[in-house]
Structures are given as structure tokens and as C-alpha cells.
Amino acid sequence: MRSLTRDQFLKISGLSSGGFDALQRAGHVALAFGTPIPSARGGYFDLDLVAMALAAALAPTFGRQAATAIVLGFFNQWVAAVGDADADPAQSYFFALGGIRADPGERRFSEIWVTNGTHAQISSDLNNASAVMAINVSEIIAKLRLRAGAAGVDLSQPLFFPTDHERFAQIVGEFEHEREERMARLRRDKKKWRRQQALTSGLNIKAVPRLRDAQPAA
């Protein structure tokens, strides 16, 4: 992972300083490791760029609040697509959600399943879904690298380890610790903490069965 300054982060993400601050005030910022605040004041990771791009892609369908909660809650799923996409550029990797209805006659989804992988993998995982939304993570990474190059930032190195690398399991297994450290900082601000809790209330979203035992739960 490459560290970025706030200015670099904003330039590559395409956000103005005021626009990003407005998203933060509204509780609509999702960054890597499942938290809405950076690892250090004014410091960001290249993975934070992917998180914001995913939230922006989800927002038109789910709304800003739910999109933020999904990206925050399922870091372990989308970062798997990031790692595999860099390791296997010959095909596209996706972060995908599928709406499941317990009764075919129901209008609302009883739950939403989250998965990642190639087109074949997500098609198999979500074959019972009534509706599927698949975000091409490979394309997101390519676009971010183009923007980074224009901003004078080199993001050519892999953004994360592939899922078959031992470091992937180690880092993802430890991400809850990183998340708790950041959340402890967030809890000190009661207003922000109440807003964060509101983001995840009422959402019935879970990883597909193939992934629930393979990676730490979100």
C-alpha cells in the first residue's frame, strides 16, 4: 500500500477539499480497513481511493448512507478483488451484491449477499439472486492509475496482495484490530459515533456462503 497526502488523495479521487469535507460531515466517507477516518491525520492509503470509488458507484442504487455502510462493512470482500485484479490482469474482478427474496412474491429483498471474484465466480455465487449489481474493480484501479499519473503520483505497484498470498490472510485477519483503533477515536466524538451507528442500522447484508468461512466476517 502506498501512502498519500491529503492533496494527492483529493486530486486522484477527483474531489475538492470542500466537497470531501462535506462528505465527512454527512458521514458519507468510506476508507480502507472499514473505517471513515484515515490512518493518520491528513494521511491516506491508495486503497482509500478504491473505497471512495466503490461507495460512489454504489450510491445511485443504494443511496449514500447504505453505500457507505457496505464499503465500510465489507472491506475484506472488496480488497480481495483488488489484490486478485492486480495479480491477474488478464481478466476482470468484481465486487458484487445480489438481492435475495425468501418468497418470490415479495417486493423487498429479505437479504443482500456480497461477493467478489471473476464474472464466473460471482455468477455462481449469486445465481439465486433476483437482482445483481457488479462493480468492475479492475476498471476502477485502471482509472485511478490514470488519474494518479496525471497528478504526478506513481501507483503502478500492486495495491494489495492476492488472496492466495500468505500476507493477504495475515493483513485481512488483523484488519479488525486496525478498525477498532480507529473506531476508538471515533467513539470519543459522540455526535460522529451516533451517526456511524445509524449508517449500519437495519441492513441485512452478508457475505455469500462460499466466503463466510473463508475470510473474517465483516
Backbone bond lengths (Angstrom), bond angles and torsions (degrees), N, CA, C in turn:
res aa  C-N    CA-C-N  psi(-1)  N-CA   C-N-CA  omega(-1)  CA-C   N-CA-C  phi
1 M - - - 1.458 - - 1.525 109.61 -
2 R 1.308 115.97 137.16 1.467 120.78 178.23 1.526 109.57 -100.44
3 S 1.338 115.48 138.98 1.457 120.77 176.22 1.526 109.66 -84.12
4 L 1.325 115.86 144.85 1.454 122.20 -179.76 1.525 109.92 -129.92
5 T 1.314 115.77 147.73 1.457 119.11 171.39 1.530 108.07 -77.16
6 R 1.313 115.43 166.37 1.465 119.03 177.53 1.533 110.82 -59.28
7 D 1.328 116.25 -41.00 1.458 119.76 -178.80 1.526 110.94 -63.82
8 Q 1.330 117.18 -43.29 1.464 120.37 177.51 1.533 110.63 -63.68
9 F 1.316 115.72 -43.82 1.465 120.69 179.50 1.527 111.13 -57.97
10 L 1.317 116.94 -45.56 1.462 121.00 -178.49 1.523 111.60 -67.68
11 K 1.328 117.47 -42.27 1.457 120.42 -179.83 1.524 111.50 -61.27
12 I 1.325 116.97 -44.99 1.467 120.34 -177.15 1.521 111.35 -72.75
13 S 1.313 116.95 -36.46 1.467 119.90 179.76 1.522 112.23 -74.49
14 G 1.335 117.10 -18.46 1.456 120.91 -179.22 1.509 113.92 80.99
15 L 1.331 116.59 18.61 1.462 121.65 -179.63 1.525 110.46 -103.44
16 S 1.318 115.30 145.24 1.461 119.44 171.78 1.527 108.25 -80.65
17 S 1.324 116.32 162.06 1.457 120.05 178.15 1.524 110.78 -60.95
18 G 1.346 116.07 -44.84 1.457 119.71 179.33 1.517 112.62 -65.96
19 G 1.328 116.29 -38.39 1.465 119.82 179.42 1.511 111.91 -64.92
20 F 1.337 116.56 -41.05 1.457 119.81 179.05 1.522 111.17 -67.92
21 D 1.322 116.88 -40.54 1.466 120.10 177.74 1.525 111.04 -62.29
22 A 1.336 116.55 -35.76 1.460 120.37 178.23 1.527 110.59 -66.21
23 L 1.326 116.86 -39.65 1.464 120.26 176.33 1.520 110.98 -62.99
24 Q 1.327 116.63 -40.08 1.461 120.32 178.59 1.525 111.02 -63.58
25 R 1.326 116.51 -43.51 1.470 119.44 -179.86 1.527 111.36 -63.80
26 A 1.321 116.61 -33.04 1.462 120.87 -179.61 1.528 112.63 -82.45
27 G 1.349 117.28 -6.81 1.460 120.47 -178.31 1.511 112.88 77.45
28 H 1.324 117.06 28.16 1.456 121.72 -176.10 1.531 112.51 -113.26
29 V 1.320 116.44 33.98 1.459 121.11 176.31 1.524 109.08 -111.62
30 A 1.337 115.58 126.55 1.463 121.63 176.58 1.517 108.13 -122.88
31 L 1.330 116.39 124.86 1.455 121.61 -179.81 1.529 109.60 -121.60
32 A 1.316 115.52 178.50 1.465 120.36 -179.77 1.526 111.17 -63.93
33 F 1.321 115.23 160.93 1.455 123.56 179.44 1.527 112.29 64.13
34 G 1.318 116.59 24.21 1.458 120.99 170.54 1.500 116.08 68.32
35 T 1.337 117.70 31.07 1.459 119.18 -179.98 1.525 110.75 -133.85
36 P 1.337 116.72 156.28 1.460 120.92 -179.46 1.521 114.08 -92.12
37 I 1.319 117.70 1.05 1.453 121.05 -179.28 1.526 109.36 -124.72
38 P 1.337 118.17 148.93 1.471 120.72 -175.57 1.518 113.18 -71.17
39 S 1.325 114.56 167.13 1.466 119.94 -178.44 1.516 112.15 -66.13
40 A 1.326 116.72 -28.83 1.467 121.88 176.95 1.519 108.09 -144.22
41 R 1.298 116.75 151.50 1.462 120.34 -178.53 1.538 110.43 -58.15
42 G 1.331 115.72 119.59 1.457 120.31 179.06 1.512 114.50 78.00
43 G 1.337 118.13 5.61 1.466 121.40 -179.58 1.511 111.46 -119.52
44 Y 1.323 116.29 138.48 1.464 121.07 -175.84 1.524 110.20 -133.43
45 F 1.341 115.16 165.31 1.454 122.25 174.25 1.531 109.27 -106.51
46 D 1.341 115.82 158.55 1.461 119.20 173.28 1.539 110.87 -60.90
47 L 1.326 117.15 -31.20 1.467 120.19 177.74 1.528 112.14 -64.79
48 D 1.332 116.99 -26.45 1.460 120.26 176.46 1.528 110.83 -62.22
49 L 1.328 116.57 -32.91 1.463 121.13 177.17 1.521 110.88 -63.49
50 V 1.329 115.92 -41.77 1.468 120.20 178.64 1.523 110.51 -64.89
51 A 1.331 116.06 -42.12 1.462 120.24 179.68 1.523 111.58 -58.72
52 M 1.325 116.68 -46.24 1.460 119.94 -179.75 1.521 111.76 -66.16
53 A 1.327 116.94 -36.80 1.463 120.63 178.34 1.529 110.94 -66.22
54 L 1.323 116.98 -39.44 1.473 120.40 177.59 1.521 111.28 -65.12
55 A 1.328 116.36 -43.22 1.468 119.59 179.32 1.525 110.61 -62.24
56 A 1.331 116.66 -40.04 1.467 120.36 178.65 1.530 111.06 -64.91
57 A 1.337 116.78 -36.98 1.467 120.45 179.55 1.523 111.97 -70.10
58 L 1.330 117.03 -33.96 1.469 121.68 -179.20 1.526 112.78 -79.19
59 A 1.316 116.60 -27.63 1.467 121.15 -171.50 1.528 114.98 -57.38
60 P 1.338 121.21 -42.33 1.466 119.28 -179.08 1.529 113.84 -61.08
61 T 1.324 116.83 -28.64 1.470 121.02 -179.54 1.523 112.17 -90.13
62 F 1.323 117.33 -44.97 1.458 121.22 -172.70 1.521 113.97 -101.56
63 G 1.327 117.53 -13.82 1.455 120.85 -172.03 1.511 109.66 89.82
64 R 1.335 116.14 154.73 1.462 121.20 -176.27 1.524 113.02 -58.89
65 Q 1.333 116.02 -42.26 1.463 119.39 -174.91 1.515 111.35 -64.81
66 A 1.341 117.35 -50.29 1.464 120.54 -178.91 1.522 111.07 -67.72
67 A 1.342 117.05 -38.18 1.465 120.20 178.91 1.522 110.79 -59.78
68 T 1.324 116.43 -42.71 1.458 120.78 178.38 1.521 110.99 -62.60
69 A 1.327 116.59 -44.07 1.466 121.18 -179.01 1.529 111.38 -63.83
70 I 1.337 117.35 -38.06 1.463 120.95 -179.52 1.527 110.53 -65.63
71 V 1.321 117.04 -46.70 1.467 120.30 -179.43 1.524 110.95 -66.11
72 L 1.323 117.49 -39.00 1.458 120.87 177.48 1.523 111.73 -66.24
73 G 1.318 116.82 -41.55 1.461 121.03 -173.36 1.507 115.14 -79.99
74 F 1.332 117.41 -20.48 1.462 119.82 -174.31 1.525 112.62 -124.21
75 F 1.326 115.21 41.78 1.462 120.37 175.03 1.529 111.15 -53.80
76 N 1.333 116.64 -44.43 1.463 119.40 -176.50 1.526 112.61 -62.10
77 Q 1.335 117.70 -24.74 1.459 120.59 179.08 1.526 111.67 -81.48
78 W 1.328 116.79 -49.50 1.468 116.64 -176.13 1.515 113.12 -74.23
79 V 1.344 118.01 -28.78 1.458 118.55 178.29 1.532 110.56 -70.15
80 A 1.332 117.52 -24.41 1.460 120.22 174.22 1.526 110.55 -64.39
81 A 1.328 115.78 -40.88 1.460 119.51 177.29 1.527 111.01 -65.76
82 V 1.333 116.56 -36.33 1.467 120.53 178.21 1.527 110.64 -62.76
83 G 1.324 116.32 -50.42 1.467 120.49 -178.38 1.513 112.90 -62.11
84 D 1.325 116.80 -43.63 1.462 120.48 -179.16 1.524 111.93 -71.26
85 A 1.330 116.82 -33.04 1.464 120.22 178.90 1.525 111.13 -63.74
86 D 1.324 117.32 -41.88 1.461 120.28 178.95 1.522 111.58 -69.81
87 A 1.327 117.09 -33.36 1.468 120.62 -178.32 1.522 112.56 -78.57
88 D 1.332 116.72 -22.43 1.464 121.13 -175.21 1.526 110.05 -134.65
89 P 1.335 116.81 73.09 1.471 119.82 -176.48 1.517 114.50 -70.25
90 A 1.331 117.81 -6.13 1.463 120.73 -178.37 1.524 112.38 -72.59
91 Q 1.329 117.03 -18.84 1.457 119.44 177.99 1.514 110.63 -139.80
92 S 1.323 115.37 164.52 1.462 121.24 -176.83 1.520 110.93 -89.32
93 Y 1.333 114.73 146.17 1.464 121.65 175.96 1.530 108.20 -120.39
94 F 1.330 114.55 145.54 1.458 120.87 -170.61 1.520 111.91 -127.14
95 F 1.322 114.68 153.88 1.458 123.79 164.34 1.522 104.05 -109.83
96 A 1.323 117.09 122.18 1.461 119.04 -169.58 1.520 112.23 -135.34
97 L 1.349 115.13 151.56 1.461 122.78 177.31 1.520 109.19 -130.04
98 G 1.318 115.38 140.78 1.453 120.56 178.74 1.517 111.27 -129.39
99 G 1.333 116.54 131.83 1.457 121.21 178.43 1.517 111.08 -83.86
100 I 1.334 116.74 125.99 1.467 122.94 -177.70 1.531 109.42 -110.78
101 R 1.322 115.93 131.58 1.466 121.54 175.67 1.525 109.18 -109.92
102 A 1.339 116.82 123.71 1.462 120.66 177.12 1.516 110.71 -64.59
103 D 1.317 116.95 -34.65 1.460 123.63 178.01 1.528 107.11 -122.76
104 P 1.334 118.18 124.14 1.470 120.54 -179.31 1.524 113.67 -55.36
105 G 1.330 116.65 -23.27 1.458 120.02 -178.93 1.517 114.20 -82.36
106 E 1.327 116.86 -10.65 1.459 120.20 -179.00 1.526 111.08 -72.29
107 R 1.324 115.34 145.52 1.469 120.03 176.52 1.529 110.87 -84.80
108 R 1.313 116.94 -37.84 1.459 121.48 -177.82 1.525 110.39 -90.42
109 F 1.313 115.79 151.91 1.465 120.49 175.05 1.523 109.16 -77.76
110 S 1.313 116.69 135.74 1.461 120.42 176.85 1.526 110.65 -75.36
111 E 1.329 115.80 -29.05 1.460 120.72 175.88 1.523 109.50 -160.24
112 I 1.305 114.96 164.08 1.461 121.42 177.20 1.524 107.90 -122.38
113 W 1.327 115.42 129.42 1.459 120.48 179.10 1.520 109.89 -99.24
114 V 1.325 115.24 142.33 1.458 122.55 -179.78 1.526 109.05 -115.85
115 T 1.336 115.81 138.54 1.456 119.48 177.79 1.519 109.97 -149.18
116 N 1.317 115.68 177.07 1.463 121.69 176.09 1.518 108.95 -149.94
117 G 1.312 115.60 160.19 1.461 119.29 176.96 1.510 112.46 138.98
118 T 1.326 115.37 -163.27 1.450 121.53 177.83 1.526 109.72 -74.39
119 H 1.325 115.44 172.37 1.468 119.59 178.24 1.527 110.54 -58.66
120 A 1.330 116.98 -40.86 1.469 120.54 179.99 1.525 111.11 -64.47
121 Q 1.330 116.93 -41.35 1.465 120.14 -178.78 1.523 111.92 -65.98
122 I 1.327 116.86 -47.46 1.465 117.88 -177.49 1.527 111.26 -70.30
123 S 1.338 117.58 -30.22 1.462 120.33 177.02 1.519 110.60 -65.38
124 S 1.336 115.76 -39.28 1.467 120.26 177.64 1.527 110.95 -69.66
125 D 1.327 117.05 -43.52 1.466 121.29 -178.97 1.524 112.51 -63.04
126 L 1.328 116.48 -36.58 1.469 121.09 -172.16 1.531 111.89 -110.62
127 N 1.341 116.16 28.01 1.471 118.42 -177.16 1.526 112.97 -68.03
128 N 1.341 117.02 -16.84 1.469 120.07 177.85 1.526 112.64 -98.24
129 A 1.303 116.49 3.14 1.467 119.95 -177.70 1.523 111.10 -78.55
130 S 1.322 115.01 143.73 1.466 120.41 176.79 1.523 111.64 -80.48
131 A 1.321 116.35 -26.39 1.465 121.60 178.11 1.513 108.28 -147.38
132 V 1.319 116.44 141.80 1.465 121.77 -177.38 1.524 109.44 -130.04
133 M 1.319 115.52 136.85 1.462 121.59 171.95 1.518 107.67 -122.20
134 A 1.327 116.71 118.23 1.462 121.95 -178.01 1.526 109.47 -117.72
135 I 1.317 116.87 124.07 1.458 122.33 179.24 1.524 108.44 -103.90
136 N 1.306 116.23 124.45 1.462 121.67 -177.30 1.534 109.55 -77.84
137 V 1.319 115.96 100.54 1.470 121.30 -178.02 1.523 110.94 -69.31
138 S 1.331 116.83 -33.55 1.465 120.26 177.63 1.527 110.63 -59.26
139 E 1.336 116.63 -41.23 1.459 120.51 178.81 1.522 111.62 -68.41
140 I 1.322 116.92 -38.99 1.466 120.34 178.08 1.523 110.22 -60.02
141 I 1.326 117.26 -45.76 1.462 121.09 -179.56 1.527 110.63 -61.75
142 A 1.336 116.56 -43.64 1.467 120.46 -179.42 1.533 111.09 -61.60
143 K 1.326 116.89 -42.54 1.466 120.70 179.89 1.526 111.33 -66.87
144 L 1.322 116.77 -39.33 1.465 119.99 178.76 1.522 111.09 -64.81
145 R 1.331 116.86 -37.28 1.467 119.41 179.21 1.528 111.13 -67.80
146 L 1.316 117.04 -35.90 1.462 119.58 176.28 1.526 110.80 -64.51
147 R 1.328 116.72 -44.38 1.464 120.72 178.41 1.524 111.05 -64.25
148 A 1.332 115.39 -39.81 1.468 119.66 179.96 1.519 110.43 -63.19
149 G 1.330 116.87 -42.34 1.457 120.23 178.96 1.517 111.42 -60.70
150 A 1.338 115.83 -40.73 1.460 120.29 178.62 1.523 111.48 -66.01
151 A 1.344 116.03 -27.18 1.469 120.99 179.93 1.526 112.14 -91.47
152 G 1.340 116.68 2.45 1.451 120.34 179.44 1.514 114.72 78.75
153 V 1.334 116.35 23.84 1.466 121.36 -179.24 1.528 108.93 -116.08
154 D 1.318 116.99 131.28 1.464 121.88 -179.23 1.531 110.12 -91.44
155 L 1.320 115.47 109.67 1.473 120.45 175.52 1.524 110.80 -113.89
156 S 1.326 116.66 30.65 1.459 120.35 -175.53 1.523 113.27 -72.82
157 Q 1.329 117.09 -23.60 1.458 119.59 179.54 1.535 110.67 -72.24
158 P 1.342 117.61 153.14 1.471 119.76 178.46 1.525 111.77 -54.34
159 L 1.322 116.15 138.90 1.462 120.69 -178.69 1.525 112.20 -77.76
160 F 1.349 116.38 -24.64 1.465 119.58 -179.82 1.520 109.13 -160.47
161 F 1.325 115.94 169.64 1.460 121.46 179.33 1.531 110.55 -78.76
162 P 1.339 118.25 147.75 1.462 120.32 174.30 1.521 111.21 -69.53
163 T 1.312 116.71 161.68 1.468 120.50 -173.52 1.526 113.84 -65.98
164 D 1.331 117.62 -20.40 1.466 118.98 179.34 1.528 112.73 -90.40
165 H 1.322 117.52 5.16 1.462 122.14 178.53 1.529 109.23 -91.38
166 E 1.327 116.52 139.95 1.470 119.75 -177.41 1.525 112.29 -62.01
167 R 1.322 117.03 -29.73 1.460 119.67 179.98 1.526 112.00 -70.01
168 F 1.326 116.61 -27.82 1.465 119.08 176.84 1.530 109.47 -60.51
169 A 1.315 116.27 -52.30 1.464 120.42 -178.67 1.525 111.11 -60.64
170 Q 1.324 116.26 -38.91 1.464 119.92 -178.54 1.525 111.56 -66.22
171 I 1.339 116.18 -48.12 1.464 119.36 -176.47 1.518 111.47 -70.02
172 V 1.328 117.07 -44.22 1.464 119.75 179.92 1.529 110.10 -65.61
173 G 1.329 115.88 -35.23 1.460 119.33 177.63 1.519 112.84 -65.76
174 E 1.339 115.89 -24.44 1.460 120.57 -179.01 1.521 112.80 -97.83
175 F 1.331 117.52 -2.46 1.460 117.77 -172.56 1.521 112.59 -66.66
176 E 1.325 117.13 -24.38 1.457 118.96 177.28 1.535 110.58 -63.87
177 H 1.324 116.16 -34.43 1.471 119.02 178.34 1.522 109.86 -65.09
178 E 1.337 116.23 -46.22 1.463 120.98 177.72 1.520 110.37 -60.40
179 R 1.324 115.26 -41.76 1.468 120.36 -178.93 1.527 110.67 -63.44
180 E 1.323 116.38 -42.81 1.462 120.06 -178.84 1.528 111.52 -65.57
181 E 1.327 116.98 -36.28 1.462 119.56 178.28 1.520 110.71 -62.29
182 R 1.324 115.68 -43.76 1.469 119.36 -179.68 1.530 110.73 -70.57
183 M 1.330 115.94 -39.16 1.457 119.37 179.78 1.526 111.41 -65.05
184 A 1.329 116.81 -32.11 1.466 120.17 177.00 1.521 109.98 -62.06
185 R 1.333 116.31 -38.26 1.460 119.99 176.40 1.529 110.54 -67.06
186 L 1.323 115.32 -38.89 1.462 119.91 -178.73 1.530 111.35 -67.36
187 R 1.334 116.83 -37.56 1.470 120.91 -178.00 1.526 112.70 -63.91
188 R 1.325 116.01 -21.97 1.460 118.75 179.86 1.532 111.99 -70.13
189 D 1.324 116.02 -19.45 1.461 121.00 175.00 1.527 107.13 -103.96
190 K 1.345 117.81 100.68 1.456 121.41 -171.82 1.525 112.92 -60.62
191 K 1.317 116.45 -37.48 1.466 120.09 -179.46 1.529 110.43 -64.08
192 K 1.326 116.77 -47.80 1.460 120.76 179.62 1.524 111.27 -65.22
193 W 1.341 115.72 -36.14 1.464 119.29 -178.74 1.528 110.79 -67.49
194 R 1.334 118.71 -41.53 1.466 121.34 177.87 1.523 110.46 -62.92
195 R 1.317 115.84 -39.10 1.460 120.11 179.08 1.534 110.81 -65.81
196 Q 1.334 116.41 -39.71 1.463 120.27 178.76 1.524 110.91 -64.14
197 Q 1.328 117.06 -40.89 1.460 120.36 178.66 1.521 111.40 -64.51
198 A 1.325 116.15 -36.57 1.464 120.23 179.59 1.522 112.19 -64.97
199 L 1.329 117.27 -28.63 1.454 121.06 -179.42 1.529 112.28 -60.71
200 T 1.335 116.16 -38.35 1.457 119.83 -172.38 1.522 114.09 -99.23
201 S 1.324 118.38 -0.69 1.455 120.34 -177.92 1.528 110.82 -73.51
202 G 1.324 116.02 137.17 1.459 121.54 175.19 1.511 115.84 79.32
203 L 1.335 118.20 5.99 1.459 120.46 -179.85 1.525 110.22 -95.60
204 N 1.329 116.92 125.13 1.454 121.56 177.87 1.528 108.14 -108.83
205 I 1.318 115.44 76.13 1.460 122.00 -175.53 1.522 108.27 -123.03
206 K 1.322 116.16 134.13 1.461 120.25 -177.86 1.518 110.57 -147.29
207 A 1.322 116.07 161.14 1.456 120.76 176.89 1.525 109.51 -70.85
208 V 1.323 116.95 152.57 1.461 120.99 178.24 1.521 108.94 -65.27
209 P 1.330 117.95 156.76 1.466 120.32 -177.29 1.526 114.16 -53.96
210 R 1.320 118.07 -35.21 1.474 121.53 -179.24 1.529 111.49 -58.85
211 L 1.315 117.26 -29.72 1.456 121.25 -172.44 1.516 114.67 -105.33
212 R 1.327 117.23 -12.83 1.476 118.72 -172.83 1.510 113.10 -63.85
213 D 1.317 116.71 -34.81 1.461 119.41 -179.83 1.524 112.88 -96.72
214 A 1.354 115.18 -11.51 1.457 118.73 -175.63 1.511 113.17 -84.93
215 Q 1.347 117.34 -25.43 1.452 121.38 -177.42 1.523 109.03 -136.15
216 P 1.327 117.16 159.86 1.463 120.07 177.63 1.507 110.92 -57.07
217 A 1.325 116.47 138.88 1.470 120.29 179.76 1.509 110.83 -67.08
218 A 1.342 114.97 148.37 1.460 119.08 178.37 1.507 109.72 -80.08
